[in-house]
Amino acid sequence: MTPGPVAPAFLRYGSAMNINGLKFCVIGGGLGGLAAALALRTRGGRVTVLEQAPALTEVGAGLQISANGMAVLRALGVASDVPEAGQLSGGTVLRDYRKGRVISRIAPPAVGPTYYYHRADLLDLLHQAALRAGVDVRLGARVEKVRKHPGEAEIVLQNGERLRAECAIAADGGRSAIRPILNGAEAPEFTHQVAWRATIPWEHQEDVPRASLTMGPGRHVVSYPLRDQSLMNIVAIEERSDWQEEGWRRQGDPDDLRTRFADFGGPVRDILSKVEDVHLWALFLRPVAQKWQNGRLALLGDAAHPTLPFMAQGACLALEDAWILIRSLQDHSGVTRALAAYEAARRPRARQVVAAAGANARNFHLRGPMRFAAQAALMAIGPRLARRYEWIYSYDATA
Ligand SMILES: Cc1cc2nc3c(=O)[nH]c(=O)nc-3n(C[C@H](O)[C@H](O)[C@H](O)COP(=O)(O)OP(=O)(O)OC[C@H]3O[C@@H](n4cnc5c(N)ncnc54)[C@H](O)[C@@H]3O)c2cc1C
């Protein structure tokens, strides 16, 4: 890593902080961690990313990045106006499960379009940009503890190695091992939702493809194309009373998937018939963290605010966090004040978005008369539905 020149102390601790030369350890090389690392490094921070996995890979293929997330990717320089590797979305078609009847067509948000990314592609864009900028990305480096010392954080790895940094950022995901240091032990709760995730080869070409959201009692299926429409990404969610497996993810049986969604007709039936390889995720949650930082250590992304995927906002929120964290570090005197400002700016927004995703879990899976009433309302509101969530998409962390 090539460290940036170290700023004189009076510059670093004046009314606004110059992060040039400050040392940062980012725990977790997911989307949130890499975005934060890249932003810090391009402002002259000396950044080490510690990632437990031996290679940076993303499982589960698709990711919708709405305008609020795209604003950060653009500011990071990894997405131009026609974003590399991304697929422009033409909106979402809502369908009823039985015959796939169209209930409503939601136009792309007026504030800016959503893009569909293959997770591995987006992760690779961020990883390569971080390496080019001079971020030190260490793989196979699992962090066990972070201790606070005067003026710095001590990061303890599983292999016993210790690192010191002026600031540690824990972007270690929904099962964060670092979050309990700030919030005490909180066992993640099973949400009674299970996600099946698969991709299939795809041949149909649309000018501007749309996502499809097919809703049935206790279940829904989201599908959208990836990689120049050569793949179709499928996420099928079902309510389940229990999860017997030990882990959060396991290989699934495509026939079991088809049986569980056997009463889904229309395009979804055709799509599910082509699935040959599928994985299952049990969706576990912790609440939005009460405490996000202690003056030297801050939580970011799913580590701070795991969310159900029903607003497609988890990664977008992590990107927003990364940008606001860097802005706070630049705008405040000293790391301690900056992290407090970051927490104050981010917690209310994260709570609102996480709550909206939780509400959709109910809306998508309605049963009986409630379902018919909701469908009638959706038909009446129609394309204006996108406006309902404009407060999410119009948020521009980089403005
Ligand atoms: C079915 C499904 C669909 C989704 N769809 C969307 C969508 O369309 N749009 C969207 O915005 N979001 C979506 N999300 C949410 C999104 O995937 C997450 O919010 C996002 O990946 C969080 O990023 P992160 O960097 O905080 O954590 P992660 O991506 O989980 O990364 C954490 C990293 O930390 C590493 N790590 C963990 N512990 C340690 C440790 N102790 N030491 C070192 N490294 C460690 C992990 O190996 C991992 O690489 C979806 C989620 C699901 C489940």
The ligand as a Gaussian input file, in Angstrom:
#p B3LYP/6-31G(d) Opt

LIG

0 1
 C      -32.355000     -12.513000      -0.751000
 C      -31.680000     -11.175000      -0.607000
 C      -31.800000     -10.237000      -1.630000
 C      -31.237000      -8.960000      -1.477000
 N      -31.398000      -8.043000      -2.478000
 C      -30.899000      -6.796000      -2.340000
 C      -31.078000      -5.813000      -3.364000
 O      -31.649000      -6.103000      -4.417000
 N      -30.575000      -4.554000      -3.154000
 C      -29.927000      -4.216000      -2.012000
 O      -29.525000      -3.040000      -1.864000
 N      -29.727000      -5.127000      -1.027000
 C      -30.178000      -6.400000      -1.162000
 N      -29.964000      -7.335000      -0.184000
 C      -29.198000      -6.963000       1.018000
 C      -27.689000      -6.959000       0.769000
 O      -27.276000      -8.212000       0.264000
 C      -26.933000      -6.670000       2.078000
 O      -27.572000      -5.649000       2.779000
 C      -25.494000      -6.238000       1.784000
 O      -24.786000      -7.295000       1.193000
 C      -24.798000      -5.807000       3.093000
 O      -23.471000      -5.470000       2.825000
 P      -22.397000      -5.455000       4.007000
 O      -21.123000      -5.039000       3.362000
 O      -22.913000      -4.684000       5.158000
 O      -22.310000      -6.971000       4.518000
 P      -21.911000      -8.289000       3.748000
 O      -22.182000      -8.171000       2.289000
 O      -22.576000      -9.396000       4.500000
 O      -20.342000      -8.392000       3.937000
 C      -19.751000      -8.685000       5.167000
 C      -18.348000      -9.208000       4.920000
 O      -17.682000      -9.311000       6.190000
 C      -16.963000     -10.541000       6.239000
 N      -16.797000     -10.870000       7.661000
 C      -17.760000     -11.293000       8.529000
 N      -17.244000     -11.450000       9.754000
 C      -15.928000     -11.121000       9.680000
 C      -14.862000     -11.074000      10.630000
 N      -15.065000     -11.369000      11.919000
 N      -13.623000     -10.715000      10.215000
 C      -13.400000     -10.382000       8.911000
 N      -14.371000     -10.419000       7.961000
 C      -15.632000     -10.762000       8.349000
 C      -17.848000     -11.495000       5.457000
 O      -17.106000     -12.624000       5.003000
 C      -18.332000     -10.609000       4.322000
 O      -17.450000     -10.621000       3.212000
 C      -30.506000      -8.629000      -0.300000
 C      -30.355000      -9.586000       0.703000
 C      -30.931000     -10.848000       0.559000
 C      -30.752000     -11.866000       1.660000

